[in-house]
Amino acid sequence: MPHRLDRRDGWLLAVTIPLFVLSIGLHARENLRTGLAQLPVFAEWRPGDHPRVGGFRLETDSSGSGLALGDRLIRIAEHDLRGVGYIGFQAIGLAHTTPGHPTELEIERDGVRRVLPLESRPHPAPWSRVPTLLLTAGVALLLLLRAPNRADARRFYVCFMTYAIAQAHFYGGPEWQTWAAQIAWSIGSVLMIFFLMEWVRNFPPELPSPQRLGPGVSFAAAGLYAVFVRANYLLAWPLPIAWVPPVSFASHGLATVLALGILTWNYRRAPDVGRRRLRWILLGTSIGSLPVIFASLAPTLLPDWQGFRAAFAIGFVSSLIWMVGALLAVIRDKAFDIDRLIGTTAAVTVAIGVGGAGLVVGAPMLSDFLAETYGIEATTTRLGLGVFVGAAIIVATHRLRPRIDRLLFPEQIQQRAALQRLAAALRDAHGLDALLDATTAGTADLLDAEAGVRYAQVEGGFVRRTARAVAWPAVLEGELPAASTVDRRGIPAAVRELAAIVCPVSPGGPSSMAALLCFGARRSGEPYTDRDLQLLDEIATICEREWLRILRYAAEAEVAARTNRLAEASHDLRQPLHAVALLAETLRGRLSDPEVRSLVERIGDSTHELDEMLSLLLDRSSLDAGGIEPKIEPVRWERLRETLERDFEGPAAESGTRLRFVRSSVVLRTDRLLMLRILRNLVSNALRHAQGASIVVGVRRVEMGRRARIEVRDDGPGIAEADQDAVFRSFVQLPGSRRRGRGLGLGLSIVDDLARLLGAEVTLRSKEGVGSCFAIEVDRTTAPAEHGTPVDALGQTLADSPRVTPVDESAATRSRVLVLDDDEAVRASTADLVGGWGRDVRVADTLDAALALVGDGWWPLVVLSDHHLESGITGLEAVAVLRRKAAEAGAPRPFAVYLMAEKSAAELAIVEGTGDHALRKPVRPARLRSLLERLDHEAAAPRPLRTDGTGRAATDGNGDERP
């Protein structure tokens, strides 16, 4: 909706706001100065004669004045009062007296003149008007600003702003001030009556003109008020002057009753849409106005009633309540929406009305009872009760509002429920087209629109994407406003006759409109309201949020798919590397020329470096895809130390680096696999950059023993302070890194991300020429550490074997090894290498081929099996079958070593559960030989059955007994 004020609205604001500010300022000044004091009597004008006492004020205490009806008012101080009327008497008297400072008033009664003290009396509630007037002006201003250029909002503004100006009485002080106050009150109140009648006469705007009451109603109401109320004050005609006070107050209630009558007339003749709007304004206005009507009519209907002050208070309080409710509705809903306005008004009115009535009735009774029974001061009781009622009103308002909404506005409750269902449907949408189609169809149903058409943005315009929309243009050229929901004035001419409202969808912000949803008129013929436009904005926001979700999900799915493709390709990538490594080791053992042996060794080293780089790339991809979940458990430092020491002892010796691992009994609370991965990367990094230096890896207790800090220290070249933050970024290599060894610059970035997964942080202290210290802190625990097969950080189960010992050729000759792999090059290279170590080696590419071998009576001691076989079964399944056959034949149960390219945590758990071993391809020949020798030793030792505590033999996951 456009929010610019037109010239008429601007002029209204420019004239009325300064007048209101001036009048409310003078009103506050008189409240402070005199308590808004007035003279206790009305002066009845007599042409050519002195005025007479025509009546006494209802709202001001007139007792003790010494004046009586019919007294002639001769003089105030030195001012002769001949020819002076009501306003003149008030102006002169208030200029000479204030509360507590009387002046002389000469009167004549029964032909005898006397002098009496004349003193102005303060208003019983001088500040009662201030909050009401401020709220009245505030609500009127907010409504005009929220709904500019609308005739009904403009009439509402003029009506209530003139009321606020007129009611801001500021009589007192110099004579001119009282005259100005009375003129403002007389003119403003007449205008207020006129514009109130004009507003209700023209509401709702859907009512056809012939069905409306004519403007004569407004003129007649304003004229009657001017004659029977305002003229009576000035001329004492046409009603007796004694009637002026009650009739003046009754005029407020009569005007409200007339307004409700006109609205009822309009309701009976309005179309359905107008009736819907009128139904709620009639009900809401009645609820908010009943106290005002009864209070204002009380002095007229009950002339001898002595409770006028209470009626006066009730009238102002109810007006205040009504305006508070209206203000809350306008501020909260930010629109000129009569449904919400009346809903909040009714809730606040009922809550405060009931609470206030209870306070008025119950406070005196309760205070008297407590004073007599317990001696509690009445003021304390009333104050406490007031606080209690105030708190109860707040709670009651909160609870009443939804109930009143359900009673008065059931269609809005249903609409809100439908919006929630639409939001749930959009959350389940897969794909942008499905999302936008669901948004378009759901919004059309929600708004009861005849048509809902979706346009997608293309270069230079929009293209229609909704099927079966023949009447709608296929292409919209040009640009459209993208800030929010726009009305017909923002729609291009091509769809202006078809679309009633347009909703842009801009998931990337206002400047990136991506789609345009256009909706036709409602099937019921009702116009779209401000509330509907707000609802459309909410739907657009939900759609944009789900659009971003789908884009994010697609991006994450693409990353995950890319990671899965890398993981799937890992097996095929590692197979040739594995074969090359084994062939290089076999060839090295058969060569005698030192130079040729050196070349072969370099081939093997390059193979392992290539494998290391491939592993880092896969790690980085898994981290980016969020595919790693930590498993926190107790981990003994000694287990980590032994694994790291075994892994890096050989490379450290080859590079001439002094590597020492410090023993400790500390038990860490961490993820074993991820911590090994972190430490392996840190130690590898130290070996690469501190060759020939000293490296110490250890753990120390910190924070009073509650935590442990693992440190990797070296006295190598160190890292410059300016480069220390950069070393943890991906693909960053410091100057000189290439000279010290090949790498991708991923190791430390992986370390940093893994540490974050564990809720820890890697720290670095380094100084050039002195060395570096990488550290990570984790929680300690006293719980028993895990017992299982040690594994490396990527899930590689490390051979928990002793260092390489001299081969017992007799034992090696006896060991039989079955190589089960579907890759011919791997089978051949493994057979050549293991056979060269003096073992009896057979190969098979499938399980059937392996069963054929054992069927001839040849039973292996060790099965070296690829984890993923081409036949679709795993190495675990194949080994289980072989073990079952061995048990049936009475042959020894074979050991199993699984050669894996990449392994998941689930696969590792199964391998560990069987007590078998796993090595990652490409396998280091030295590690494989060490493991085979260990298995030879275990085969030579007695192999007792392990039981499960019941006396029965424990079995592995396949039902076979485990040694």
Solvent accessible surface area in square Angstrom, and as a share of the most:
residue,aa,sasa,rsa
1,M,85,0.38
2,P,54,0.34
3,H,123,0.55
4,R,205,0.75
5,L,62,0.31
6,D,42,0.22
7,R,197,0.72
8,R,151,0.55
9,D,0,0.00
10,G,31,0.30
11,W,164,0.58
12,L,38,0.19
13,L,27,0.13
14,A,60,0.46
15,V,78,0.45
16,T,13,0.07
17,I,59,0.30
18,P,75,0.47
19,L,90,0.45
20,F,17,0.07
21,V,90,0.51
22,L,109,0.54
23,S,6,0.04
24,I,23,0.12
25,G,39,0.37
26,L,35,0.18
27,H,0,0.00
28,A,30,0.23
29,R,113,0.41
30,E,0,0.00
31,N,7,0.03
32,L,141,0.70
33,R,102,0.37
34,T,14,0.08
35,G,14,0.14
36,L,0,0.00
37,A,2,0.02
38,Q,12,0.05
39,L,0,0.00
40,P,1,0.01
41,V,0,0.00
42,F,4,0.02
43,A,1,0.00
44,E,34,0.15
45,W,83,0.29
46,R,85,0.31
47,P,94,0.59
48,G,63,0.61
49,D,38,0.20
50,H,5,0.02
51,P,0,0.00
52,R,61,0.22
53,V,3,0.02
54,G,4,0.04
55,G,4,0.04
56,F,66,0.28
57,R,17,0.06
58,L,62,0.31
59,E,19,0.09
60,T,5,0.03
61,D,67,0.35
62,S,22,0.14
63,S,78,0.51
64,G,81,0.77
65,S,15,0.10
66,G,45,0.43
67,L,18,0.09
68,A,41,0.32
69,L,112,0.56
70,G,39,0.38
71,D,3,0.02
72,R,43,0.16
73,L,0,0.00
74,I,6,0.03
75,R,68,0.25
76,I,0,0.00
77,A,22,0.17
78,E,130,0.58
79,H,61,0.27
80,D,85,0.44
81,L,0,0.00
82,R,134,0.49
83,G,39,0.37
84,V,26,0.15
85,G,15,0.15
86,Y,9,0.03
87,I,13,0.06
88,G,10,0.09
89,F,0,0.00
90,Q,3,0.02
91,A,0,0.00
92,I,15,0.08
93,G,0,0.00
94,L,8,0.04
95,A,42,0.33
96,H,64,0.28
97,T,5,0.03
98,T,36,0.21
99,P,41,0.26
100,G,54,0.52
101,H,128,0.57
102,P,73,0.46
103,T,22,0.13
104,E,99,0.44
105,L,1,0.01
106,E,25,0.11
107,I,0,0.00
108,E,29,0.13
109,R,62,0.23
110,D,139,0.72
111,G,63,0.60
112,V,86,0.49
113,R,130,0.48
114,R,103,0.38
115,V,78,0.45
116,L,30,0.15
117,P,94,0.59
118,L,3,0.02
119,E,55,0.25
120,S,1,0.01
121,R,42,0.15
122,P,67,0.42
123,H,9,0.04
124,P,59,0.37
125,A,42,0.33
126,P,32,0.20
127,W,110,0.39
128,S,32,0.20
129,R,22,0.08
130,V,24,0.14
131,P,55,0.34
132,T,3,0.02
133,L,3,0.01
134,L,91,0.45
135,L,27,0.13
136,T,2,0.01
137,A,9,0.07
138,G,24,0.23
139,V,1,0.00
140,A,0,0.00
141,L,52,0.26
142,L,41,0.20
143,L,1,0.01
144,L,0,0.00
145,L,73,0.36
146,R,87,0.32
147,A,4,0.03
148,P,13,0.08
149,N,61,0.31
150,R,61,0.22
151,A,47,0.36
152,D,11,0.06
153,A,0,0.00
154,R,30,0.11
155,R,63,0.23
156,F,5,0.02
157,Y,0,0.00
158,V,15,0.09
159,C,1,0.00
160,F,39,0.16
161,M,4,0.02
162,T,16,0.09
163,Y,40,0.15
164,A,0,0.00
165,I,24,0.12
166,A,3,0.02
167,Q,8,0.04
168,A,1,0.01
169,H,18,0.08
170,F,14,0.06
171,Y,11,0.04
172,G,3,0.03
173,G,13,0.12
174,P,60,0.38
175,E,59,0.27
176,W,159,0.56
177,Q,4,0.02
178,T,0,0.00
179,W,111,0.39
180,A,38,0.29
181,A,4,0.03
182,Q,11,0.05
183,I,88,0.45
184,A,30,0.23
185,W,28,0.10
186,S,19,0.12
187,I,99,0.50
188,G,8,0.08
189,S,1,0.01
190,V,35,0.20
191,L,73,0.36
192,M,23,0.10
193,I,8,0.04
194,F,38,0.16
195,F,55,0.23
196,L,24,0.12
197,M,0,0.00
198,E,24,0.11
199,W,19,0.07
200,V,1,0.01
201,R,25,0.09
202,N,22,0.11
203,F,5,0.02
204,P,0,0.00
205,P,72,0.45
206,E,45,0.20
207,L,3,0.01
208,P,67,0.42
209,S,86,0.55
210,P,122,0.77
211,Q,77,0.34
212,R,43,0.16
213,L,44,0.22
214,G,39,0.38
215,P,72,0.45
216,G,47,0.45
217,V,38,0.22
218,S,0,0.00
219,F,129,0.54
220,A,54,0.42
221,A,12,0.10
222,A,8,0.06
223,G,31,0.29
224,L,106,0.53
225,Y,17,0.07
226,A,31,0.24
227,V,58,0.33
228,F,78,0.32
229,V,5,0.03
230,R,13,0.05
231,A,19,0.15
232,N,0,0.00
233,Y,22,0.08
234,L,73,0.37
235,L,90,0.45
236,A,23,0.18
237,W,156,0.55
238,P,45,0.28
239,L,33,0.16
240,P,71,0.45
241,I,13,0.07
242,A,54,0.42
243,W,139,0.49
244,V,2,0.01
245,P,6,0.04
246,P,26,0.17
247,V,32,0.18
248,S,9,0.06
249,F,42,0.17
250,A,4,0.03
251,S,12,0.08
252,H,48,0.22
253,G,0,0.00
254,L,103,0.51
255,A,12,0.09
256,T,25,0.15
257,V,73,0.42
258,L,71,0.35
259,A,8,0.06
260,L,27,0.13
261,G,40,0.38
262,I,4,0.02
263,L,3,0.01
264,T,61,0.35
265,W,98,0.34
266,N,0,0.00
267,Y,59,0.22
268,R,165,0.60
269,R,86,0.31
270,A,8,0.06
271,P,57,0.36
272,D,109,0.57
273,V,14,0.08
274,G,0,0.00
275,R,90,0.33
276,R,44,0.16
277,R,35,0.13
278,L,0,0.00
279,R,91,0.33
280,W,18,0.06
281,I,2,0.01
282,L,28,0.14
283,L,72,0.36
284,G,0,0.00
285,T,26,0.15
286,S,32,0.21
287,I,50,0.25
288,G,1,0.01
289,S,14,0.09
290,L,84,0.42
291,P,41,0.26
292,V,29,0.17
293,I,14,0.07
294,F,136,0.57
295,A,11,0.08
296,S,10,0.07
297,L,32,0.16
298,A,13,0.10
299,P,11,0.07
300,T,63,0.37
301,L,120,0.60
302,L,100,0.50
303,P,107,0.67
304,D,122,0.63
305,W,107,0.38
306,Q,167,0.74
307,G,18,0.17
308,F,17,0.07
309,R,115,0.42
310,A,55,0.42
311,A,2,0.02
312,F,17,0.07
313,A,49,0.38
314,I,94,0.48
315,G,11,0.11
316,F,31,0.13
317,V,74,0.43
318,S,5,0.03
319,S,24,0.16
320,L,49,0.24
321,I,9,0.05
322,W,33,0.12
323,M,10,0.04
324,V,43,0.25
325,G,0,0.00
326,A,0,0.00
327,L,38,0.19
328,L,88,0.44
329,A,2,0.02
330,V,2,0.01
331,I,91,0.46
332,R,127,0.46
333,D,18,0.09
334,K,124,0.53
335,A,10,0.08
336,F,18,0.08
337,D,16,0.08
338,I,20,0.10
339,D,3,0.02
340,R,36,0.13
341,L,5,0.03
342,I,1,0.00
343,G,0,0.00
344,T,11,0.07
345,T,0,0.00
346,A,1,0.00
347,A,1,0.00
348,V,6,0.04
349,T,10,0.06
350,V,55,0.32
351,A,6,0.04
352,I,44,0.22
353,G,35,0.34
354,V,105,0.60
355,G,13,0.12
356,G,25,0.24
357,A,56,0.44
358,G,41,0.39
359,L,55,0.27
360,V,111,0.64
361,V,97,0.56
362,G,25,0.24
363,A,8,0.06
364,P,53,0.34
365,M,135,0.60
366,L,71,0.35
367,S,0,0.00
368,D,75,0.39
369,F,115,0.48
370,L,37,0.18
371,A,40,0.31
372,E,150,0.67
373,T,72,0.42
374,Y,148,0.56
375,G,63,0.60
376,I,69,0.35
377,E,114,0.51
378,A,36,0.28
379,T,92,0.53
380,T,78,0.45
381,T,12,0.07
382,R,116,0.42
383,L,125,0.62
384,G,42,0.40
385,L,33,0.16
386,G,27,0.26
387,V,102,0.58
388,F,139,0.58
389,V,19,0.11
390,G,32,0.31
391,A,56,0.44
392,A,44,0.34
393,I,29,0.15
394,I,129,0.65
395,V,83,0.48
396,A,36,0.28
397,T,31,0.18
398,H,144,0.64
399,R,143,0.52
400,L,47,0.24
401,R,23,0.08
402,P,56,0.35
403,R,127,0.46
404,I,20,0.10
405,D,8,0.04
406,R,128,0.47
407,L,138,0.68
408,L,7,0.03
409,F,0,0.00
410,P,58,0.36
411,E,61,0.27
412,Q,16,0.07
413,I,70,0.35
414,Q,122,0.54
415,Q,33,0.15
416,R,76,0.28
417,A,37,0.29
418,A,22,0.17
419,L,7,0.03
420,Q,116,0.52
421,R,159,0.58
422,L,16,0.08
423,A,10,0.08
424,A,37,0.29
425,A,50,0.39
426,L,1,0.00
427,R,126,0.46
428,D,100,0.52
429,A,10,0.08
430,H,157,0.70
431,G,33,0.32
432,L,55,0.27
433,D,94,0.49
434,A,46,0.35
435,L,0,0.00
436,L,6,0.03
437,D,68,0.35
438,A,34,0.26
439,T,0,0.00
440,T,7,0.04
441,A,60,0.46
442,G,19,0.19
443,T,0,0.00
444,A,11,0.09
445,D,105,0.54
446,L,25,0.12
447,L,2,0.01
448,D,55,0.29
449,A,0,0.00
450,E,107,0.48
451,A,31,0.24
452,G,19,0.18
453,V,3,0.02
454,R,11,0.04
455,Y,0,0.00
456,A,18,0.14
457,Q,85,0.38
458,V,59,0.34
459,E,179,0.80
460,G,61,0.58
461,G,6,0.05
462,F,2,0.01
463,V,39,0.23
464,R,65,0.24
465,R,129,0.47
466,T,36,0.21
467,A,82,0.63
468,R,234,0.86
469,A,9,0.07
470,V,140,0.81
471,A,77,0.60
472,W,19,0.07
473,P,35,0.22
474,A,58,0.45
475,V,80,0.46
476,L,3,0.01
477,E,146,0.66
478,G,39,0.37
479,E,165,0.74
480,L,28,0.14
481,P,64,0.40
482,A,22,0.17
483,A,85,0.66
484,S,57,0.37
485,T,8,0.05
486,V,22,0.12
487,D,21,0.11
488,R,101,0.37
489,R,163,0.60
490,G,22,0.21
491,I,2,0.01
492,P,28,0.18
493,A,77,0.60
494,A,55,0.43
495,V,0,0.00
496,R,97,0.35
497,E,145,0.65
498,L,66,0.33
499,A,0,0.00
500,A,18,0.14
501,I,6,0.03
502,V,2,0.01
503,C,0,0.00
504,P,7,0.04
505,V,0,0.00
506,S,11,0.07
507,P,20,0.12
508,G,59,0.57
509,G,24,0.23
510,P,95,0.60
511,S,115,0.74
512,S,47,0.31
513,M,10,0.05
514,A,28,0.22
515,A,0,0.00
516,L,1,0.01
517,L,1,0.00
518,C,0,0.00
519,F,0,0.00
520,G,3,0.03
521,A,52,0.41
522,R,30,0.11
523,R,143,0.52
524,S,70,0.45
525,G,62,0.59
526,E,35,0.16
527,P,58,0.36
528,Y,37,0.14
529,T,32,0.19
530,D,25,0.13
531,R,31,0.11
532,D,6,0.03
533,L,18,0.09
534,Q,44,0.20
535,L,2,0.01
536,L,0,0.00
537,D,54,0.28
538,E,57,0.26
539,I,1,0.00
540,A,8,0.06
541,T,78,0.45
542,I,22,0.11
543,C,0,0.00
544,E,38,0.17
545,R,122,0.45
546,E,6,0.03
547,W,26,0.09
548,L,81,0.40
549,R,65,0.24
550,I,15,0.08
551,L,81,0.40
552,R,133,0.49
553,Y,145,0.55
554,A,54,0.42
555,A,54,0.42
556,E,99,0.44
557,A,45,0.35
558,E,102,0.46
559,V,40,0.23
560,A,38,0.29
561,A,38,0.29
562,R,109,0.40
563,T,17,0.10
564,N,82,0.42
565,R,135,0.49
566,L,65,0.32
567,A,45,0.35
568,E,128,0.57
569,A,39,0.30
570,S,0,0.00
571,H,35,0.15
572,D,97,0.50
573,L,82,0.41
574,R,0,0.00
575,Q,7,0.03
576,P,76,0.48
577,L,22,0.11
578,H,0,0.00
579,A,5,0.04
580,V,62,0.36
581,A,2,0.02
582,L,0,0.00
583,L,83,0.41
584,A,10,0.08
585,E,42,0.19
586,T,14,0.08
587,L,87,0.43
588,R,64,0.24
589,G,61,0.59
590,R,161,0.59
591,L,44,0.22
592,S,105,0.68
593,D,66,0.34
594,P,102,0.64
595,E,136,0.61
596,V,57,0.33
597,R,69,0.25
598,S,50,0.32
599,L,99,0.49
600,V,6,0.03
601,E,77,0.35
602,R,154,0.56
603,I,87,0.44
604,G,13,0.12
605,D,81,0.42
606,S,51,0.33
607,T,8,0.04
608,H,26,0.11
609,E,57,0.25
610,L,92,0.46
611,D,14,0.07
612,E,65,0.29
613,M,43,0.19
614,L,23,0.11
615,S,7,0.04
616,L,19,0.09
617,L,75,0.37
618,L,13,0.06
619,D,5,0.03
620,R,27,0.10
621,S,18,0.12
622,S,32,0.21
623,L,24,0.12
624,D,89,0.46
625,A,34,0.27
626,G,54,0.52
627,G,61,0.59
628,I,27,0.13
629,E,146,0.66
630,P,45,0.28
631,K,140,0.59
632,I,72,0.37
633,E,36,0.16
634,P,37,0.23
635,V,0,0.00
636,R,75,0.27
637,W,0,0.00
638,E,32,0.14
639,R,19,0.07
640,L,2,0.01
641,R,6,0.02
642,E,71,0.32
643,T,2,0.01
644,L,0,0.00
645,E,46,0.21
646,R,63,0.23
647,D,15,0.08
648,F,13,0.05
649,E,77,0.34
650,G,37,0.35
651,P,50,0.32
652,A,4,0.03
653,A,77,0.59
654,E,152,0.68
655,S,43,0.28
656,G,48,0.46
657,T,9,0.05
658,R,149,0.55
659,L,36,0.18
660,R,142,0.52
661,F,16,0.07
662,V,53,0.30
663,R,167,0.61
664,S,24,0.15
665,S,93,0.60
666,V,2,0.01
667,V,24,0.14
668,L,0,0.00
669,R,128,0.47
670,T,2,0.01
671,D,8,0.04
672,R,20,0.07
673,L,39,0.19
674,L,6,0.03
675,M,0,0.00
676,L,2,0.01
677,R,23,0.08
678,I,0,0.00
679,L,1,0.00
680,R,60,0.22
681,N,23,0.12
682,L,2,0.01
683,V,0,0.00
684,S,25,0.16
685,N,23,0.12
686,A,6,0.04
687,L,17,0.08
688,R,56,0.20
689,H,43,0.19
690,A,3,0.02
691,Q,105,0.47
692,G,41,0.40
693,A,15,0.11
694,S,27,0.18
695,I,1,0.00
696,V,44,0.25
697,V,0,0.00
698,G,12,0.12
699,V,19,0.11
700,R,119,0.44
701,R,123,0.45
702,V,24,0.14
703,E,88,0.39
704,M,178,0.79
705,G,22,0.21
706,R,156,0.57
707,R,56,0.21
708,A,0,0.00
709,R,52,0.19
710,I,1,0.01
711,E,9,0.04
712,V,1,0.01
713,R,93,0.34
714,D,23,0.12
715,D,78,0.40
716,G,9,0.09
717,P,66,0.41
718,G,18,0.18
719,I,23,0.12
720,A,28,0.21
721,E,152,0.68
722,A,98,0.76
723,D,44,0.23
724,Q,33,0.15
725,D,112,0.58
726,A,18,0.14
727,V,11,0.06
728,F,39,0.16
729,R,145,0.53
730,S,46,0.29
731,F,126,0.52
732,V,46,0.27
733,Q,58,0.26
734,L,35,0.17
735,P,116,0.73
736,G,10,0.09
737,S,6,0.04
738,R,153,0.56
739,R,201,0.73
740,R,79,0.29
741,G,23,0.22
742,R,132,0.48
743,G,9,0.09
744,L,43,0.21
745,G,20,0.19
746,L,0,0.00
747,G,19,0.18
748,L,18,0.09
749,S,4,0.03
750,I,0,0.00
751,V,0,0.00
752,D,20,0.11
753,D,41,0.21
754,L,0,0.00
755,A,0,0.00
756,R,157,0.57
757,L,67,0.33
758,L,29,0.14
759,G,70,0.67
760,A,16,0.12
761,E,120,0.54
762,V,10,0.06
763,T,65,0.38
764,L,28,0.14
765,R,122,0.45
766,S,24,0.15
767,K,138,0.58
768,E,116,0.52
769,G,67,0.65
770,V,95,0.55
771,G,8,0.08
772,S,9,0.06
773,C,7,0.04
774,F,6,0.03
775,A,1,0.01
776,I,1,0.00
777,E,49,0.22
778,V,9,0.05
779,D,59,0.31
780,R,63,0.23
781,T,27,0.16
782,T,137,0.80
783,A,39,0.30
784,P,116,0.73
785,A,7,0.06
786,E,30,0.13
787,H,156,0.70
788,G,32,0.30
789,T,19,0.11
790,P,6,0.04
791,V,0,0.00
792,D,0,0.00
793,A,2,0.01
794,L,27,0.13
795,G,2,0.02
796,Q,11,0.05
797,T,0,0.00
798,L,1,0.00
799,A,3,0.02
800,D,56,0.29
801,S,12,0.08
802,P,81,0.51
803,R,144,0.52
804,V,94,0.54
805,T,59,0.34
806,P,131,0.82
807,V,33,0.19
808,D,80,0.41
809,E,105,0.47
810,S,67,0.43
811,A,20,0.15
812,A,1,0.01
813,T,88,0.51
814,R,160,0.59
815,S,4,0.03
816,R,91,0.33
817,V,0,0.00
818,L,0,0.00
819,V,2,0.01
820,L,0,0.00
821,D,2,0.01
822,D,38,0.19
823,D,43,0.22
824,E,129,0.58
825,A,55,0.42
826,V,1,0.00
827,R,39,0.14
828,A,51,0.40
829,S,0,0.00
830,T,1,0.00
831,A,25,0.19
832,D,58,0.30
833,L,5,0.02
834,V,0,0.00
835,G,32,0.31
836,G,59,0.57
837,W,24,0.08
838,G,30,0.29
839,R,13,0.05
840,D,54,0.28
841,V,30,0.17
842,R,91,0.33
843,V,64,0.37
844,A,5,0.04
845,D,58,0.30
846,T,49,0.29
847,L,27,0.14
848,D,109,0.57
849,A,36,0.28
850,A,0,0.00
851,L,45,0.23
852,A,63,0.49
853,L,38,0.19
854,V,6,0.04
855,G,63,0.61
856,D,126,0.65
857,G,48,0.46
858,W,13,0.05
859,W,54,0.19
860,P,7,0.05
861,L,32,0.16
862,V,1,0.01
863,V,0,0.00
864,L,1,0.00
865,S,0,0.00
866,D,1,0.00
867,H,3,0.01
868,H,83,0.37
869,L,10,0.05
870,E,150,0.67
871,S,72,0.46
872,G,68,0.66
873,I,49,0.25
874,T,36,0.21
875,G,0,0.00
876,L,18,0.09
877,E,88,0.40
878,A,0,0.00
879,V,1,0.01
880,A,5,0.04
881,V,34,0.19
882,L,3,0.01
883,R,7,0.03
884,R,106,0.39
885,K,87,0.37
886,A,1,0.01
887,A,75,0.58
888,E,129,0.58
889,A,64,0.50
890,G,68,0.65
891,A,19,0.15
892,P,90,0.57
893,R,44,0.16
894,P,4,0.02
895,F,21,0.09
896,A,1,0.01
897,V,0,0.00
898,Y,2,0.01
899,L,4,0.02
900,M,1,0.00
901,A,4,0.03
902,E,45,0.20
903,K,19,0.08
904,S,58,0.37
905,A,75,0.58
906,A,68,0.53
907,E,40,0.18
908,L,5,0.03
909,A,62,0.48
910,I,95,0.48
911,V,0,0.00
912,E,46,0.21
913,G,41,0.39
914,T,8,0.05
915,G,42,0.40
916,D,7,0.03
917,H,19,0.08
918,A,0,0.00
919,L,1,0.00
920,R,22,0.08
921,K,1,0.00
922,P,7,0.04
923,V,3,0.01
924,R,114,0.42
925,P,14,0.09
926,A,66,0.51
927,R,44,0.16
928,L,1,0.00
929,R,75,0.27
930,S,11,0.07
931,L,0,0.00
932,L,1,0.00
933,E,11,0.05
934,R,52,0.19
935,L,0,0.00
936,D,18,0.09
937,H,113,0.50
938,E,61,0.27
939,A,34,0.26
940,A,82,0.64
941,A,50,0.38
942,P,127,0.80
943,R,76,0.28
944,P,100,0.63
945,L,102,0.51
946,R,117,0.43
947,T,77,0.45
948,D,80,0.41
949,G,71,0.68
950,T,86,0.50
951,G,65,0.63
952,R,157,0.57
953,A,28,0.22
954,A,12,0.09
955,T,63,0.37
956,D,9,0.04
957,G,75,0.73
958,N,61,0.31
959,G,53,0.51
960,D,18,0.09
961,E,78,0.35
962,R,56,0.20
963,P,45,0.28
